[in-house]
Amino acid sequence: MKKNYLLLFLSLFFYGYANAQMKLVDMKPTCEGLSLNQKVRLSVSSFDVSTLSNPGHFGDELAQMLTNALQNSGCFSVLLSLKDMKGVEGENFVNLSGAVAAPTESGQYKGTQVTVIGKVIEYRDPESANAPVGNFSVAVANNAHIGFIIQLINTNTREIIDSKQFSVDGKKIIGLGVFTKRLKLDSKSDGHKSFQDAEDKGIMQAVQYIASRKDQMPMPGANSGTLEVKSFSSANCGVLRSGYIPKVMVIIPEFHITQILPDPAGETEVVRKFIDAGFRVVDPALYAALQKTMQFDEAAKDPMKAIALGKKFGADIVIYGEAFSERAGTIGTQISCRARVEAKSVRTDDATIIATNGFEAGAVDNGEFVAGKAALRKAGTMVADYMLTQFCSKDLSFAKSGSSAVGRSLLNSVEITVSNTDYAKLKLLADNLAMKGKVIERGLSDGTGNIKFQYKGSIDDIADYISGKLGTKFSIKDVGDGKIALVGK
């Protein structure tokens, strides 16, 4: 009898020991005290399942467990997977529908830097069995088994940063019966314990593996994921500390594919950034409305007309270009649009290009045109920041219009005589010269034209400029002593 009780005691001891394993909920944080800007942003996609002997939603279950464990590890900024975005998108839609008192701007989600992809390749369902041993019976549940692959993907480039296969077994469930009474295990409940144990082991190993690869993830300075807001003023912009702050004119018409948009958002954002920085900005649309002969849209496409428009309104710099937006698709119940803003900035005194670039951006909203406007505004911000960075990093200086003491000392004068010409040819010449300097006087009499012109540089530079730009209209007869003689062709 004592021997039987001893065997029963030992069987219960081993049963408890076999079930006393560390669980996932007991796992401690791996990266305590790590600040947000040191955390790589990642998201876990649902586990694909390539084996047929698994339960229905096994892949989703593993993905949720891994997401939770990675968040609790403290090593990463874990983002919601796209599959689970439906609830968030619904709330976002309501926020922008007008039903909320203080709606927020849409489309400000953070982007992932690393996507964790899982693939289940092995699965064994636990089974229980009874086996008599003398006066005893032993119930043993074969342990559950799962195998899966974890891949760490650079979201921007699709490069596989690292990949590893995991193969784990759940604990065995062992019971011992006394005499002829068998201790039969519940194959469903006890097998589930073995399966849970295998899941916990696999996820813990996966988290440790991913955390160990944290510093190998090629993400330059993991940050908050929000667009940096740049600020410019006289404190960080030399041209704003000069005695004369230049005037700026911005001409960037825009359209949503198939339709012109009123009140350009990209142009408005560029203007706002320059005004906030301290530049003086003139309104080209207002001037174009006053001067019917000068068309705003033509100035946006023709650099000569853009410079001429800027000079007539006293602008020292003209920023001109174009912008467009288009529908990109839908995200849940919202509409996504993409936009591009291209711009070039030139000096009106000599047509020197200061900076040129183009940027793209996206946005979502309940309305298509509103989403397009938001995308254009974001792209406009990027263009303005680039332009201001170029302006403020270069040694730019401008002479105040009408300041003869400064202006004339920096300019040379030339008298240009043109024989065998007419009004159209003389105007063409004057308009081209206006891109290189200042036309002081222009006249035409009996087929001979005269232009007095102020410029920076040498007289040979002006002659070369005329020959290069208008060589098919004029031939140069004489150059020297502050005079250039041309003959119309």
ZARO-299445 format. One record per residue (C-alpha): x, y, z; residue in one letter; chain. Coordinates in Angstrom, 2 decimals, padded with zeros to 5 digits. Last residue first. Layout:
BEGIN
{{X Y Z} A A},
...
//
This chain:
BEGIN
{{018.36 089.20 -090.50} K A},
{{018.56 092.29 -088.30} G A},
{{021.95 093.93 -087.96} V A},
{{023.49 094.58 -084.56} L A},
{{025.98 097.15 -083.24} A A},
{{027.10 096.87 -079.60} I A},
{{028.42 099.86 -077.68} K A},
{{030.28 100.45 -074.41} G A},
{{033.55 101.10 -076.17} D A},
{{033.42 097.77 -078.00} G A},
{{031.39 095.32 -080.12} V A},
{{030.59 095.58 -083.86} D A},
{{028.49 093.82 -086.50} K A},
{{026.67 091.18 -084.43} I A},
{{024.08 089.27 -086.46} S A},
{{020.43 089.26 -085.47} F A},
{{017.36 087.00 -085.73} K A},
{{018.90 083.50 -085.95} T A},
{{021.58 084.40 -083.42} G A},
{{018.95 085.40 -080.90} L A},
{{019.76 083.38 -077.76} K A},
{{023.40 082.45 -078.35} G A},
{{024.46 085.57 -080.22} S A},
{{022.62 087.84 -077.79} I A},
{{024.22 086.11 -074.77} Y A},
{{027.67 086.19 -076.34} D A},
{{027.32 089.93 -076.94} A A},
{{026.13 090.44 -073.37} I A},
{{029.07 088.49 -071.95} D A},
{{031.44 090.45 -074.23} D A},
{{030.16 093.68 -072.66} I A},
{{031.39 092.43 -069.31} S A},
{{029.48 091.56 -066.13} G A},
{{026.37 093.00 -064.50} K A},
{{023.87 094.83 -066.67} Y A},
{{022.37 098.17 -067.67} Q A},
{{020.81 098.66 -071.15} F A},
{{020.13 101.52 -073.51} K A},
{{018.35 100.22 -076.61} I A},
{{018.24 101.84 -080.04} N A},
{{016.39 100.66 -083.14} G A},
{{016.85 101.44 -086.80} T A},
{{014.11 100.68 -089.32} G A},
{{013.19 104.31 -089.87} D A},
{{013.05 105.12 -086.13} S A},
{{012.71 102.77 -083.14} L A},
{{013.34 103.50 -079.44} G A},
{{014.12 101.75 -076.13} R A},
{{015.43 103.12 -072.84} E A},
{{016.58 101.81 -069.48} I A},
{{016.39 098.05 -070.11} V A},
{{017.62 096.42 -066.89} K A},
{{019.65 093.24 -066.65} G A},
{{019.99 089.72 -067.99} K A},
{{016.34 088.67 -068.36} M A},
{{015.46 092.16 -069.56} A A},
{{017.85 091.55 -072.47} L A},
{{015.50 088.85 -073.77} N A},
{{012.51 091.19 -073.62} D A},
{{014.46 093.98 -075.33} A A},
{{015.55 091.71 -078.20} L A},
{{012.02 090.43 -078.78} L A},
{{010.72 094.02 -078.64} K A},
{{013.25 095.07 -081.29} L A},
{{012.26 092.15 -083.52} K A},
{{008.56 092.94 -083.24} A A},
{{009.04 096.69 -083.79} Y A},
{{011.13 096.33 -086.95} D A},
{{014.79 095.83 -087.78} T A},
{{017.32 096.61 -090.50} N A},
{{019.74 098.31 -088.09} S A},
{{020.03 097.64 -084.36} V A},
{{022.08 099.89 -082.08} T A},
{{022.82 098.73 -078.52} I A},
{{024.11 101.21 -075.95} E A},
{{025.78 099.56 -072.99} V A},
{{025.85 100.36 -069.29} S A},
{{027.62 098.52 -066.48} N A},
{{026.00 097.88 -063.12} L A},
{{027.40 097.55 -059.56} L A},
{{027.95 101.27 -058.96} S A},
{{024.54 101.96 -060.46} R A},
{{022.71 099.94 -057.84} G A},
{{024.42 101.12 -054.68} V A},
{{024.26 104.87 -054.97} A A},
{{021.32 104.60 -057.36} S A},
{{018.98 102.97 -054.82} S A},
{{015.92 102.93 -057.06} G A},
{{015.23 099.23 -056.49} S A},
{{017.16 098.04 -053.46} K A},
{{020.28 096.10 -054.39} A A},
{{020.15 092.38 -053.66} F A},
{{022.55 090.03 -051.92} S A},
{{022.70 086.23 -051.80} L A},
{{025.50 084.35 -050.04} D A},
{{023.84 080.96 -050.17} K A},
{{022.59 078.85 -047.26} S A},
{{019.50 080.97 -046.62} C A},
{{018.23 080.89 -050.19} F A},
{{018.88 077.16 -050.59} Q A},
{{017.18 076.27 -047.29} T A},
{{014.31 078.59 -048.17} L A},
{{013.83 076.85 -051.51} M A},
{{013.89 073.37 -049.94} Y A},
{{011.48 074.34 -047.18} D A},
{{009.16 075.93 -049.73} A A},
{{009.19 072.83 -051.94} V A},
{{008.48 070.54 -048.97} M A},
{{005.64 072.75 -047.78} T A},
{{004.18 072.79 -051.28} G A},
{{004.21 068.98 -051.34} A A},
{{002.20 068.98 -048.11} K A},
{{-000.21 071.60 -049.43} R A},
{{-000.65 069.70 -052.68} L A},
{{-001.54 066.53 -050.76} A A},
{{-004.08 068.43 -048.64} A A},
{{-005.61 069.99 -051.75} K A},
{{-005.95 066.58 -053.40} G A},
{{-007.58 065.15 -050.26} A A},
{{-010.01 068.08 -050.28} V A},
{{-010.69 067.42 -053.96} F A},
{{-011.47 063.75 -053.30} E A},
{{-013.65 064.20 -050.21} G A},
{{-013.56 061.93 -047.14} N A},
{{-009.86 062.62 -046.76} D A},
{{-006.48 061.09 -047.52} V A},
{{-003.10 062.65 -048.28} A A},
{{-000.03 062.09 -050.44} G A},
{{003.19 063.92 -051.23} A A},
{{005.55 064.50 -054.14} E A},
{{008.42 066.98 -054.49} F A},
{{010.05 069.02 -057.26} G A},
{{013.26 071.02 -057.39} N A},
{{014.90 074.23 -058.59} T A},
{{017.16 076.75 -056.91} A A},
{{018.85 080.12 -057.48} I A},
{{018.58 080.28 -061.28} I A},
{{020.22 083.48 -062.51} T A},
{{017.86 085.56 -064.66} A A},
{{020.09 088.67 -064.26} D A},
{{017.98 091.19 -062.33} D A},
{{014.85 089.04 -061.96} T A},
{{016.62 086.40 -059.91} R A},
{{015.27 082.92 -060.50} V A},
{{013.40 080.29 -058.46} S A},
{{012.17 077.05 -060.05} K A},
{{009.18 075.01 -058.95} A A},
{{007.62 071.56 -059.24} E A},
{{004.75 070.44 -057.01} V A},
{{003.51 066.85 -057.13} R A},
{{000.32 065.40 -055.67} A A},
{{-001.14 062.05 -054.63} R A},
{{-004.73 061.48 -053.53} C A},
{{-006.37 058.92 -051.22} S A},
{{-010.11 058.70 -050.69} I A},
{{-011.59 057.42 -047.43} Q A},
{{-013.94 054.51 -046.68} T A},
{{-011.17 051.95 -046.27} G A},
{{-008.14 053.47 -047.92} I A},
{{-009.19 054.39 -051.44} T A},
{{-007.29 055.00 -054.66} G A},
{{-004.67 057.37 -056.07} A A},
{{-006.82 060.29 -057.19} R A},
{{-004.73 062.98 -058.83} E A},
{{-002.88 066.15 -057.93} S A},
{{-001.03 068.73 -060.00} F A},
{{001.49 071.51 -059.57} A A},
{{003.25 074.03 -061.77} E A},
{{006.30 076.25 -061.82} G A},
{{007.41 079.75 -060.87} Y A},
{{009.35 081.34 -058.04} I A},
{{010.31 084.89 -059.00} V A},
{{012.97 086.76 -057.06} I A},
{{013.67 090.51 -056.89} D A},
{{010.00 091.46 -057.31} A A},
{{009.17 095.06 -058.20} G A},
{{005.85 094.44 -059.94} F A},
{{007.21 095.03 -063.41} K A},
{{010.25 092.92 -062.56} K A},
{{008.15 089.93 -061.47} G A},
{{005.96 090.00 -064.56} L A},
{{009.02 090.26 -066.81} A A},
{{010.65 087.37 -064.97} I A},
{{007.56 085.19 -065.37} A A},
{{007.15 086.27 -068.98} K A},
{{010.70 085.24 -069.81} M A},
{{010.38 082.02 -067.80} P A},
{{007.29 080.95 -069.80} D A},
{{005.09 078.34 -068.11} K A},
{{003.92 080.16 -064.97} A A},
{{003.98 083.51 -066.76} A A},
{{001.54 082.18 -069.34} E A},
{{-000.87 081.11 -066.59} D A},
{{-000.83 084.58 -065.00} F A},
{{-001.52 086.47 -068.23} Q A},
{{000.02 089.90 -068.67} M A},
{{-001.97 092.12 -071.02} T A},
{{-004.83 092.38 -068.54} K A},
{{-002.64 094.20 -066.02} Q A},
{{-004.84 094.65 -062.96} L A},
{{-005.87 090.98 -062.81} A A},
{{-002.26 089.94 -063.47} A A},
{{-001.17 092.11 -060.55} Y A},
{{-003.65 090.43 -058.22} L A},
{{-002.61 086.97 -059.43} A A},
{{001.07 087.82 -058.96} P A},
{{000.68 088.64 -055.24} D A},
{{003.89 090.11 -053.82} V A},
{{005.90 088.51 -051.02} V A},
{{008.27 090.34 -048.66} R A},
{{010.39 087.78 -046.87} F A},
{{010.25 087.34 -043.09} G A},
{{010.28 083.56 -042.58} A A},
{{006.53 083.50 -042.00} D A},
{{006.01 085.32 -045.30} I A},
{{008.17 082.78 -047.14} F A},
{{006.36 079.82 -045.54} K A},
{{002.95 081.30 -046.31} R A},
{{003.81 081.95 -049.98} V A},
{{004.98 078.35 -050.44} V A},
{{001.78 077.08 -048.77} E A},
{{-000.44 079.27 -050.94} T A},
{{001.35 078.09 -054.08} E A},
{{000.70 074.46 -053.16} G A},
{{-002.92 075.15 -052.21} A A},
{{-003.79 076.92 -055.47} P A},
{{-006.90 079.10 -055.01} D A},
{{-009.13 077.40 -057.57} P A},
{{-008.33 073.89 -058.84} L A},
{{-008.28 073.19 -062.58} I A},
{{-010.01 069.91 -063.51} Q A},
{{-009.17 066.77 -065.49} T A},
{{-006.29 065.75 -063.14} I A},
{{-006.48 068.12 -060.14} H A},
{{-004.87 071.34 -061.26} F A},
{{-002.24 073.77 -060.13} E A},
{{-000.90 077.25 -060.83} P A},
{{002.50 078.01 -059.28} I A},
{{003.54 081.69 -059.60} I A},
{{005.28 082.95 -056.43} V A},
{{006.71 086.50 -056.30} M A},
{{009.45 087.35 -053.80} V A},
{{010.70 090.76 -052.67} K A},
{{014.24 090.92 -051.36} P A},
{{015.12 092.06 -047.83} I A},
{{017.55 095.00 -048.04} Y A},
{{020.11 095.80 -045.36} G A},
{{021.01 092.16 -044.99} S A},
{{019.84 090.04 -042.06} R A},
{{017.12 088.29 -044.09} L A},
{{019.73 087.14 -046.64} V A},
{{021.67 085.50 -043.81} G A},
{{018.94 083.06 -042.80} C A},
{{019.25 081.28 -039.45} N A},
{{018.41 084.04 -036.96} A A},
{{016.75 086.18 -039.63} S A},
{{013.97 083.59 -039.72} S A},
{{013.30 080.07 -040.99} F A},
{{011.40 077.20 -039.38} S A},
{{011.34 073.59 -040.49} K A},
{{008.62 071.22 -039.33} V A},
{{009.94 067.66 -039.54} E A},
{{007.34 065.30 -040.97} L A},
{{006.25 062.70 -038.44} T A},
{{007.68 059.18 -038.18} G A},
{{008.88 059.72 -034.62} S A},
{{012.41 058.77 -035.48} N A},
{{014.64 055.79 -036.20} A A},
{{018.02 057.30 -037.01} G A},
{{018.82 055.86 -040.42} P A},
{{017.03 052.49 -040.57} M A},
{{019.28 049.68 -041.68} P A},
{{018.03 047.14 -039.11} M A},
{{021.18 045.65 -037.62} Q A},
{{020.70 047.37 -034.26} D A},
{{017.34 045.67 -033.74} K A},
{{018.52 042.20 -034.77} R A},
{{018.69 040.90 -031.17} S A},
{{015.18 042.24 -030.58} A A},
{{013.87 040.19 -033.52} I A},
{{015.49 036.99 -032.17} Y A},
{{014.30 037.54 -028.59} Q A},
{{010.80 038.21 -029.89} V A},
{{010.85 035.06 -032.05} A A},
{{012.07 032.86 -029.17} Q A},
{{009.29 034.16 -026.95} M A},
{{006.75 033.62 -029.75} I A},
{{007.84 030.01 -030.29} G A},
{{007.87 029.10 -026.60} K A},
{{004.44 030.63 -026.02} D A},
{{002.96 028.89 -029.07} E A},
{{004.39 025.52 -028.05} A A},
{{002.99 025.95 -024.53} D A},
{{-000.40 026.85 -025.93} Q A},
{{-000.36 023.64 -028.01} F A},
{{000.54 021.54 -024.99} S A},
{{-002.26 023.13 -023.01} K A},
{{-004.67 022.52 -025.92} H A},
{{-003.72 018.86 -025.85} G A},
{{-004.74 018.76 -022.20} D A},
{{-008.14 020.24 -022.96} S A},
{{-008.94 018.22 -026.08} K A},
{{-007.23 014.93 -025.21} S A},
{{-008.86 014.83 -021.79} D A},
{{-006.45 012.55 -019.96} L A},
{{-007.48 009.12 -018.74} K A},
{{-006.27 008.08 -015.28} L A},
{{-007.04 004.36 -015.34} R A},
{{-008.36 002.54 -012.36} K A},
{{-006.93 -000.99 -012.33} T A},
{{-004.35 -000.32 -009.67} F A},
{{-003.42 003.37 -009.54} V A},
{{-003.43 005.69 -012.61} G A},
{{-000.44 007.84 -013.73} L A},
{{-000.73 011.07 -015.84} G A},
{{001.68 012.74 -018.30} I A},
{{001.04 015.80 -020.52} I A},
{{004.10 016.48 -022.70} K A},
{{005.14 020.11 -023.12} K A},
{{004.87 021.87 -026.48} G A},
{{007.50 021.45 -029.16} D A},
{{009.23 024.23 -031.10} V A},
{{010.75 024.72 -034.56} S A},
{{011.76 028.26 -035.54} F A},
{{013.17 029.33 -038.92} Q A},
{{015.07 032.61 -039.32} K A},
{{015.23 035.56 -041.71} S A},
{{017.14 038.86 -041.76} D A},
{{017.05 042.25 -043.47} I A},
{{015.04 040.96 -046.42} I A},
{{015.04 043.89 -048.85} E A},
{{011.60 045.14 -049.92} R A},
{{013.13 048.66 -050.36} T A},
{{010.80 050.89 -048.35} N A},
{{009.39 048.25 -045.98} T A},
{{012.78 046.75 -045.09} N A},
{{011.60 043.19 -044.37} I A},
{{012.29 041.05 -041.29} L A},
{{011.31 037.44 -042.06} Q A},
{{010.13 034.94 -039.42} I A},
{{009.69 031.28 -040.42} I A},
{{007.40 028.83 -038.62} F A},
{{007.34 025.39 -037.03} G A},
{{004.75 024.06 -034.63} I A},
{{004.61 020.89 -032.51} H A},
{{002.14 019.64 -029.92} A A},
{{003.37 017.10 -027.39} N A},
{{002.05 013.56 -027.38} N A},
{{-000.42 013.18 -024.54} A A},
{{000.54 010.32 -022.19} V A},
{{-001.84 008.40 -019.92} A A},
{{-000.15 005.71 -017.82} V A},
{{-002.06 002.79 -016.27} S A},
{{-001.00 000.97 -013.12} F A},
{{-001.29 -002.57 -011.78} N A},
{{001.34 -003.72 -014.23} G A},
{{002.01 -000.86 -016.70} V A},
{{-001.10 -000.27 -018.81} P A},
{{-000.84 002.29 -021.69} A A},
{{-003.37 005.05 -022.41} N A},
{{-003.04 007.51 -025.32} A A},
{{-003.37 011.26 -026.01} S A},
{{-002.84 013.15 -029.28} E A},
{{-001.27 016.59 -029.91} P A},
{{-001.86 018.29 -033.29} D A},
{{001.29 018.66 -035.33} R A},
{{002.03 021.81 -037.37} Y A},
{{004.93 022.81 -039.59} E A},
{{005.38 025.56 -042.25} I A},
{{003.76 028.60 -040.64} V A},
{{004.95 031.78 -042.42} K A},
{{005.53 035.07 -040.59} G A},
{{006.26 038.53 -042.00} I A},
{{007.58 041.36 -039.82} V A},
{{007.50 044.69 -041.68} T A},
{{010.26 047.20 -040.91} V A},
{{010.25 050.98 -041.34} Q A},
{{006.52 051.31 -040.87} T A},
{{004.74 054.56 -041.62} G A},
{{003.07 056.82 -039.09} K A},
{{-000.51 057.83 -039.73} Y A},
{{-001.25 061.49 -040.41} Q A},
{{-003.76 060.97 -043.19} G A},
{{-006.64 062.92 -041.77} S A},
{{-006.62 066.30 -040.08} E A},
{{-008.62 066.41 -036.86} T A},
{{-012.26 067.34 -036.43} P A},
{{-013.32 069.54 -033.50} A A},
{{-017.09 069.22 -032.99} A A},
{{-017.43 065.78 -034.59} V A},
{{-020.35 065.04 -036.93} A A},
{{-018.78 067.03 -039.75} G A},
{{-017.69 063.90 -041.64} S A},
{{-013.99 064.31 -040.88} L A},
{{-013.99 062.71 -037.42} N A},
{{-016.51 060.09 -038.61} V A},
{{-014.13 058.94 -041.36} F A},
{{-011.23 058.78 -038.91} N A},
{{-013.27 056.60 -036.56} E A},
{{-014.04 054.21 -039.42} G A},
{{-010.41 054.17 -040.50} E A},
{{-009.35 053.24 -036.97} V A},
{{-011.82 050.35 -036.83} G A},
{{-010.79 049.01 -040.24} K A},
{{-007.07 049.22 -039.55} M A},
{{-006.64 045.65 -038.25} D A},
{{-005.58 044.14 -041.58} K A},
{{-003.18 047.02 -042.16} L A},
{{-001.27 046.04 -039.02} S A},
{{-001.24 048.44 -036.08} L A},
{{002.17 049.94 -035.41} L A},
{{004.79 048.76 -032.90} V A},
{{007.40 051.29 -031.79} S A},
{{010.12 048.84 -030.90} F A},
{{012.39 047.61 -028.12} C A},
{{010.02 047.89 -025.13} G A},
{{009.43 044.12 -025.14} S A},
{{005.75 044.69 -024.35} N A},
{{005.06 045.92 -027.89} Q A},
{{006.95 042.96 -029.36} L A},
{{004.94 040.53 -027.19} A A},
{{001.58 042.02 -028.22} N A},
{{002.44 041.97 -031.92} T A},
{{003.77 038.40 -031.62} L A},
{{000.56 037.21 -029.94} M A},
{{-001.59 038.95 -032.55} Q A},
{{000.41 037.42 -035.40} A A},
{{000.26 033.94 -033.82} L A},
{{-003.53 034.13 -033.51} E A},
{{-003.93 035.40 -037.07} D A},
{{-001.97 032.42 -038.41} G A},
{{-003.92 029.86 -036.32} F A},
{{-007.28 031.11 -037.54} H A},
{{-008.74 027.82 -038.77} G A},
{{-006.81 025.07 -036.99} P A},
{{-003.78 023.46 -038.66} N A},
{{-003.36 020.24 -040.64} S A},
{{-003.14 021.85 -044.09} L A},
{{000.36 023.31 -043.85} T A},
{{001.34 026.47 -045.78} S A},
{{-000.04 029.02 -043.32} V A},
{{000.63 032.74 -043.81} D A},
{{001.12 034.62 -040.56} F A},
{{-000.73 037.93 -040.47} S A},
{{001.49 041.00 -040.85} S A},
{{003.43 042.40 -037.92} V A},
{{004.30 046.11 -037.92} S A},
{{007.51 047.97 -037.24} L A},
{{008.76 051.40 -036.23} R A},
{{012.38 051.33 -035.06} V A},
{{012.82 052.71 -031.57} K A},
{{015.53 055.20 -030.66} Q A},
{{013.30 058.24 -031.18} N A},
{{010.81 056.74 -028.72} L A},
{{013.30 056.46 -025.85} S A},
{{014.60 053.07 -024.64} L A},
{{014.27 052.78 -020.84} G A},
{{013.77 049.01 -020.73} E A},
{{014.73 047.01 -023.80} C A},
{{013.94 043.31 -023.16} T A},
{{010.75 043.72 -021.12} P A},
{{009.97 040.65 -018.95} K A},
{{008.19 037.50 -020.15} M A},
{{005.68 036.18 -017.61} D A},
{{002.73 036.53 -020.01} V A},
{{004.57 034.31 -022.48} L A},
{{004.57 031.39 -020.02} K A},
{{007.43 029.73 -018.15} M A},
{{006.73 026.04 -017.61} Q A},
{{005.19 024.17 -014.67} A A},
{{003.10 021.58 -016.60} N A},
{{005.70 018.84 -016.67} A A},
{{006.51 019.51 -013.04} Y A},
{{002.86 019.13 -012.02} G A},
{{002.56 015.79 -013.76} Y A},
{{005.94 014.74 -012.39} F A},
{{004.76 015.41 -008.84} F A},
{{001.39 013.72 -009.42} L A},
{{003.16 010.59 -010.66} S A},
{{005.57 010.68 -007.74} L A},
{{002.75 010.89 -005.21} F A},
{{000.87 008.04 -006.89} L A},
{{004.02 005.91 -006.89} L A},
{{004.53 006.62 -003.21} L A},
{{000.90 005.80 -002.46} Y A},
{{001.28 002.46 -004.25} N A},
{{004.46 001.65 -002.38} K A},
{{002.78 002.44 000.92} K A},
{{000.00 000.00 000.00} M A},
//
